[in-house]
């Protein structure tokens, strides 16, 4: 076995995330495969590169040496790939706009407005639950823009050299529950009202599991948090088995569910657009901003929340949905 760039990426990912599990998810590998690869790299280099315990993985002195030498090599190879892909795109002809996004009701309206504003450019879309994965793809030149959300208390790993523009500094997260839940009759729900409920959270959404767990513990609740995608969570919530986090722009996906704000807005996210250049941000941001507030105007519960907090939205968010 010879040391390859992919091996160096593995070492950098483990050092950056501090966890074999998180590094494997970021690299699109299974954790057993990553662990096997790390053992082979350590055998090749002749020593342990990371210490592993219940708190995560940390570089050993040898690991620090290897990772510090690996980073510039990985960055240089990534730069070569970015330049080559850009050149290939130019030769292929025809302007393209490659967009990535985490889940949001603003995305369809964003694409519609981009097509209207730039009819000669055909946007393509890649959805991903992991904001960090999308940021990495922008840095590697595989995407031009990424619309992502950052869970409060769990900062995203924004690669060096990227530009970002904040769409909403702090968007409150609401809760979805069964329409016949005892707390559903309230306009605003306290975490104490949900102290005996199980929560279902999609752990593939970067920071979301940690964010919910942290907020519940801070409220004095010993959380019972289950893993599950949000389609499963909605089904389970409808039959009263769980409650789940909801974006404020969301609409109840079925009639036996309701969405309610949380008292004090304990869970928040920052929404932002990321690109490699300011020009790319300028091209995509206005359409995204309009699409987001269009989606907000269509969500009655969010509208009520915003009406009580007029400083939370820009002036043009008050205009009609069809405004340009």
C-alpha positions as CSV (number, residue, x, y, z in Angstrom):
1,X,0.0,0.0,0.0
2,X,1.2,3.5,-0.9
3,X,0.1,6.7,0.7
4,X,-2.5,8.5,-1.6
5,X,-4.3,11.8,-1.5
6,X,-7.5,10.1,-0.4
7,X,-5.7,8.8,2.6
8,X,-4.6,12.3,3.5
9,X,-8.2,13.5,3.1
10,X,-9.2,10.8,5.6
11,X,-6.7,12.1,8.2
12,X,-7.7,15.7,7.7
13,X,-11.4,14.9,8.1
14,X,-10.8,13.0,11.3
15,X,-8.7,15.8,12.7
16,X,-11.3,18.4,11.7
17,X,-14.4,16.6,13.0
18,X,-12.8,15.0,16.1
19,X,-14.8,11.9,15.4
20,X,-14.5,8.8,13.2
21,X,-18.3,8.7,12.9
22,X,-18.5,12.4,11.8
23,X,-15.5,12.0,9.5
24,X,-17.1,8.9,7.8
25,X,-20.3,10.8,7.2
26,X,-18.5,13.8,5.8
27,X,-16.5,11.5,3.4
28,X,-19.5,9.4,2.4
29,X,-18.0,6.3,4.0
30,X,-19.2,3.8,6.5
31,X,-17.5,4.1,9.9
32,X,-16.1,0.5,9.8
33,X,-14.5,1.2,6.4
34,X,-13.0,4.4,7.7
35,X,-11.6,2.6,10.8
36,X,-10.1,-0.1,8.6
37,X,-8.5,2.5,6.3
38,X,-7.1,4.4,9.3
39,X,-5.5,1.3,10.7
40,X,-3.9,0.6,7.3
41,X,-2.5,4.2,7.2
42,X,-1.2,3.9,10.7
43,X,0.5,0.6,9.8
44,X,2.1,2.2,6.8
45,X,3.4,5.2,8.7
46,X,4.5,3.1,11.7
47,X,2.5,4.6,14.6
48,X,-0.8,5.7,16.0
49,X,-2.1,8.9,14.5
50,X,-5.2,9.4,16.7
51,X,-6.2,8.4,20.2
52,X,-9.8,7.2,20.4
53,X,-12.0,7.3,23.4
54,X,-15.6,8.0,24.4
55,X,-15.1,11.8,23.7
56,X,-13.9,11.4,20.2
57,X,-10.6,11.2,18.3
58,X,-7.6,13.4,18.8
59,X,-4.3,13.5,16.9
60,X,-1.2,12.1,18.6
61,X,2.1,14.0,18.3
62,X,2.8,11.9,15.2
63,X,-0.7,12.6,14.0
64,X,-0.2,16.4,14.4
65,X,3.0,16.1,12.2
66,X,1.3,14.1,9.5
67,X,-1.9,16.2,9.4
68,X,0.0,19.5,9.3
69,X,2.0,18.2,6.2
70,X,-1.2,16.7,4.7
71,X,-3.3,19.9,4.7
72,X,-1.4,21.9,2.1
73,X,-1.1,18.9,-0.2
74,X,-4.9,18.2,0.0
75,X,-5.5,21.9,-0.6
76,X,-3.2,22.0,-3.7
77,X,-4.9,18.9,-5.2
78,X,-8.3,20.5,-4.6
79,X,-7.2,23.6,-6.3
80,X,-6.0,21.6,-9.4
81,X,-9.4,19.9,-9.5
82,X,-11.3,23.2,-9.2
83,X,-9.3,24.8,-12.0
84,X,-9.7,21.8,-14.3
85,X,-13.4,21.6,-13.8
86,X,-13.8,25.3,-14.5
87,X,-11.8,24.9,-17.7
88,X,-13.9,21.9,-18.7
89,X,-17.1,23.8,-18.1
90,X,-15.9,26.7,-20.3
91,X,-15.1,24.3,-23.1
92,X,-18.5,22.5,-22.8
93,X,-20.1,25.8,-23.5
94,X,-23.3,27.3,-22.1
95,X,-23.5,29.1,-18.8
96,X,-24.4,26.9,-15.8
97,X,-25.3,27.7,-12.2
98,X,-24.8,24.7,-9.9
99,X,-26.8,25.2,-6.7
100,X,-26.8,23.2,-3.5
101,X,-29.2,23.5,-0.6
102,X,-30.4,22.0,2.6
103,X,-34.1,21.5,2.9
104,X,-36.2,24.7,2.7
105,X,-39.5,25.8,1.2
106,X,-37.7,28.7,-0.3
107,X,-35.8,26.6,-2.8
108,X,-38.5,26.2,-5.5
109,X,-39.2,29.9,-5.6
110,X,-35.5,30.6,-5.7
111,X,-35.0,28.5,-8.8
112,X,-38.0,30.1,-10.4
113,X,-36.7,33.6,-9.8
114,X,-33.2,32.7,-11.0
115,X,-34.6,31.4,-14.3
116,X,-36.7,34.6,-14.7
117,X,-33.7,36.9,-13.9
118,X,-31.1,34.9,-15.9
119,X,-33.0,33.2,-18.8
120,X,-29.7,32.2,-20.5
121,X,-28.5,30.3,-17.4
122,X,-29.9,26.9,-16.5
123,X,-29.6,26.3,-12.7
124,X,-29.1,22.7,-11.5
125,X,-30.0,21.7,-7.9
126,X,-28.4,19.3,-5.4
127,X,-30.2,18.8,-2.1
128,X,-28.2,17.5,0.9
129,X,-29.1,17.2,4.6
130,X,-25.4,18.0,5.5
131,X,-24.6,21.7,5.2
132,X,-20.9,20.9,5.7
133,X,-20.9,18.5,2.7
134,X,-22.4,21.3,0.5
135,X,-19.8,23.8,1.7
136,X,-17.1,21.4,0.9
137,X,-18.5,20.9,-2.6
138,X,-18.5,24.7,-3.2
139,X,-14.9,24.9,-2.0
140,X,-14.0,22.0,-4.4
141,X,-15.7,23.7,-7.4
142,X,-18.5,21.1,-7.7
143,X,-21.1,23.7,-6.8
144,X,-21.3,27.5,-7.4
145,X,-23.7,28.4,-4.6
146,X,-24.9,26.7,-1.4
147,X,-27.9,27.8,0.7
148,X,-27.3,26.3,4.1
149,X,-28.4,26.6,7.7
150,X,-26.2,26.6,10.7
151,X,-27.7,25.4,14.0
152,X,-27.0,27.7,16.9
153,X,-24.2,26.3,19.1
154,X,-22.9,24.0,16.3
155,X,-20.8,26.1,13.9
156,X,-20.4,24.9,10.4
157,X,-16.9,24.2,9.1
158,X,-16.6,26.9,6.4
159,X,-13.6,26.1,4.2
160,X,-11.0,28.9,3.8
161,X,-11.5,31.2,0.8
162,X,-15.3,31.0,0.7
163,X,-17.6,34.1,0.8
164,X,-20.8,34.0,2.7
165,X,-23.8,36.3,3.0
166,X,-26.3,36.0,5.9
167,X,-30.0,35.7,4.8
168,X,-31.5,35.5,8.3
169,X,-29.2,35.9,11.4
170,X,-31.4,33.9,13.7
171,X,-34.4,32.0,12.4
172,X,-36.5,30.4,15.2
173,X,-37.3,26.7,15.0
174,X,-40.8,25.6,15.7
175,X,-42.2,22.3,16.8
176,X,-44.5,19.9,14.9
177,X,-47.0,17.8,16.9
178,X,-50.2,15.9,16.7
179,X,-53.3,18.1,16.3
180,X,-54.8,16.5,19.4
181,X,-51.6,17.0,21.5
182,X,-52.5,18.7,24.8
183,X,-50.2,21.6,23.9
184,X,-51.6,22.0,20.4
185,X,-54.3,24.3,21.7
186,X,-51.7,26.9,22.7
187,X,-50.4,29.6,20.3
188,X,-47.0,29.2,21.8
189,X,-45.6,26.0,23.4
190,X,-43.2,25.9,26.3
191,X,-40.5,23.2,26.5
192,X,-42.0,22.2,29.8
193,X,-45.2,21.3,28.0
194,X,-43.2,18.7,26.0
195,X,-41.2,17.4,29.0
196,X,-42.7,13.9,28.7
197,X,-42.6,13.7,24.9
198,X,-40.1,11.9,22.7
199,X,-38.4,14.0,20.0
200,X,-37.4,12.6,16.6
201,X,-34.5,14.4,14.9
202,X,-32.6,13.7,11.7
203,X,-29.1,13.2,12.9
204,X,-27.8,13.6,9.3
205,X,-28.6,17.3,9.5
206,X,-25.4,18.9,10.8
207,X,-25.8,20.2,14.4
208,X,-29.5,19.4,14.7
209,X,-29.2,16.5,17.1
210,X,-26.7,18.3,19.3
211,X,-28.8,21.5,19.2
212,X,-32.0,19.9,20.3
213,X,-30.3,17.8,23.0
214,X,-28.5,20.9,24.4
215,X,-31.7,23.0,24.6
216,X,-33.7,20.3,26.3
217,X,-31.0,19.7,28.8
218,X,-30.7,23.4,29.5
219,X,-34.4,23.4,30.2
220,X,-34.0,20.7,32.9
221,X,-35.4,18.0,30.6
222,X,-33.7,14.6,30.4
223,X,-34.3,14.2,26.6
224,X,-35.6,11.1,24.9
225,X,-34.4,11.8,21.4
226,X,-34.8,9.3,18.5
227,X,-33.1,9.2,15.2
228,X,-35.3,9.4,12.1
229,X,-35.7,11.3,8.9
230,X,-38.4,14.0,8.9
231,X,-40.9,12.0,6.7
232,X,-40.9,9.3,9.4
233,X,-41.0,12.0,12.1
234,X,-44.2,13.5,10.6
235,X,-45.9,10.1,10.5
236,X,-44.9,9.3,14.1
237,X,-45.9,12.8,15.3
238,X,-49.3,12.4,13.7
239,X,-50.1,9.4,15.8
240,X,-48.7,11.0,19.0
241,X,-45.5,9.0,19.3
242,X,-43.1,11.9,18.9
243,X,-42.7,15.7,18.4
244,X,-40.2,17.1,16.0
245,X,-38.4,20.3,15.0
246,X,-39.9,22.4,12.2
247,X,-38.7,25.3,10.1
248,X,-41.0,28.3,10.6
249,X,-41.7,28.5,6.8
250,X,-43.0,24.9,6.8
251,X,-46.6,24.1,6.4
252,X,-48.2,21.1,8.2
253,X,-47.8,18.2,5.7
254,X,-51.1,16.6,6.8
255,X,-54.3,17.7,8.5
256,X,-53.6,15.8,11.8
257,X,-50.4,17.8,12.5
258,X,-49.9,21.4,13.7
259,X,-46.9,23.6,13.9
260,X,-46.3,25.9,16.9
261,X,-43.6,28.4,18.0
262,X,-41.6,27.5,21.1
263,X,-41.8,30.0,24.0
264,X,-38.6,32.1,24.1
265,X,-37.4,30.7,20.8
266,X,-34.8,28.4,22.4
267,X,-33.7,26.8,19.1
268,X,-32.3,29.0,16.3
269,X,-30.5,28.6,13.1
270,X,-28.6,31.1,10.9
271,X,-29.4,31.0,7.2
272,X,-26.7,31.9,4.7
273,X,-25.6,31.7,1.1
274,X,-22.1,30.6,0.4
275,X,-20.0,30.9,-2.8
276,X,-16.4,31.2,-3.9
277,X,-16.7,34.8,-5.0
278,X,-18.7,37.9,-4.1
279,X,-19.9,38.1,-7.8
280,X,-21.5,34.7,-7.5
281,X,-23.2,35.8,-4.2
282,X,-24.5,38.9,-6.0
283,X,-26.0,36.7,-8.7
284,X,-27.9,34.4,-6.4
285,X,-28.7,36.3,-3.2
286,X,-31.5,38.7,-4.3
287,X,-33.6,35.9,-5.7
288,X,-33.1,33.8,-2.7
289,X,-34.0,36.6,-0.3
290,X,-37.3,37.2,-2.2
291,X,-38.1,33.5,-2.3
292,X,-37.5,33.1,1.4
293,X,-39.8,35.9,2.4
294,X,-42.4,34.7,-0.1
295,X,-42.4,31.3,1.6
296,X,-42.6,33.1,5.0
297,X,-45.7,35.0,3.9
298,X,-47.3,31.7,3.0
299,X,-46.8,30.3,6.5
300,X,-49.5,31.6,8.8
301,X,-47.8,30.6,12.1
302,X,-44.6,32.3,11.0
303,X,-46.5,35.3,9.9
304,X,-48.1,35.6,13.4
305,X,-44.6,35.2,15.0
306,X,-43.2,37.9,12.7
307,X,-46.1,40.3,13.4
308,X,-45.1,40.2,17.1
309,X,-41.4,40.9,16.1
310,X,-41.4,43.4,13.2
311,X,-37.6,43.9,13.6
312,X,-37.1,40.3,12.6
313,X,-37.8,40.9,8.9
314,X,-36.6,43.5,6.3
315,X,-39.0,46.1,5.0
316,X,-39.5,44.4,1.6
317,X,-40.8,41.3,3.4
318,X,-44.0,43.2,3.9
319,X,-44.6,43.6,0.2
320,X,-46.9,41.4,-1.8
321,X,-45.9,37.9,-2.7
322,X,-45.7,38.7,-6.4
323,X,-43.4,41.7,-6.0
324,X,-40.0,41.6,-7.8
